[in-house]
């Protein structure tokens, strides 16, 4: 999976529309192999992002879990610690 796409399920507070859109955009960029489509492909690129974001929202709404929701601040601190370890090792 692309590193820029973050898990959005089971977060407190829930994933925002902007987060869902950003994940959809990263997915379409990865699959299409381009970060900036040509003018000829812009419409289909944008449509794909919107459709994937729409489906992702439905997926997140439908998923069921018994695990306690993850705290965003705690998860962000863990991500920063992982980044610090990678930076120190590299």
N, C-alpha and C positions, 0 to 999 in steps of 0.2 A: 504494500500500500504506500502511497505517496506520504512522505513525512508531514506535509502541510495539512493533510486531512486528519482532523482530530476526531476521536470517538465523541459522538453527540448524545448517545443514549444514557439515561439514568443520571443526569446531572441536576443539581439543585443550585440555582434556578435552571429551568429547562432551557434547551438550546434556543437561541433567538433566530428570527428569520434571516438576519444577516449572516449568522454562523452557518446556517443551512445553505444559503446561497453561496457563500465562500467555499464550502466543501464541494458543492455541485460544480462550481467554476474550476476548482482544482482537478476534479475528476475529468471533466471535459477537456481541459488542457492536457492532461496526462494521456487520455485515450486518443485525442486528435494529434498529439505530438507538436502542438503549437501553443504559444501563450497569447499570440495576437493573430487571429485569422485574417486572411485577405478580405477585401471588400466583397468579393464574390461569395465568400463563405461566412460572412459576419452574421447574416440572418439565421442560417441553420445552426451556427455555433450558439448564438443567443437563445434560440428556441430550445436547443438541447439542454442548456444550463437551466432554463426555466422549468422544463419538464422533469429533469432530474431533481431539482430542488422541490418541486411539487410532490413527487413520489417519495422523496426522503422525508418530508414533513408527515406524510401519511404513514410511512414506516415507523417513525419515531412515536407517533400517536398510538399506533397499534401494538407496539412491543410491550410485553408484560415481563416484569421481573420481581423477584422476592428479595433481591439484594437492596440494602439501604442505598439511597441516592448518594452520589459522590459530590463532595463539596468542591466547588470550582477553585477556591483558593488553595486547598490542599493539593489538588491535582496540578495546579500551576506551579506550586512549589516543588513537587516531584519532577515535573518537566524541566524546571530550571536546574535542579540538582543533576538530572541526567545530562543536560547540556554542559554543565560545568565539568562533569567527569569526562565527557567526550572531548571537550576543548583542552583539558589538562593532559589527556592522553595523546592528543594529536599534535 
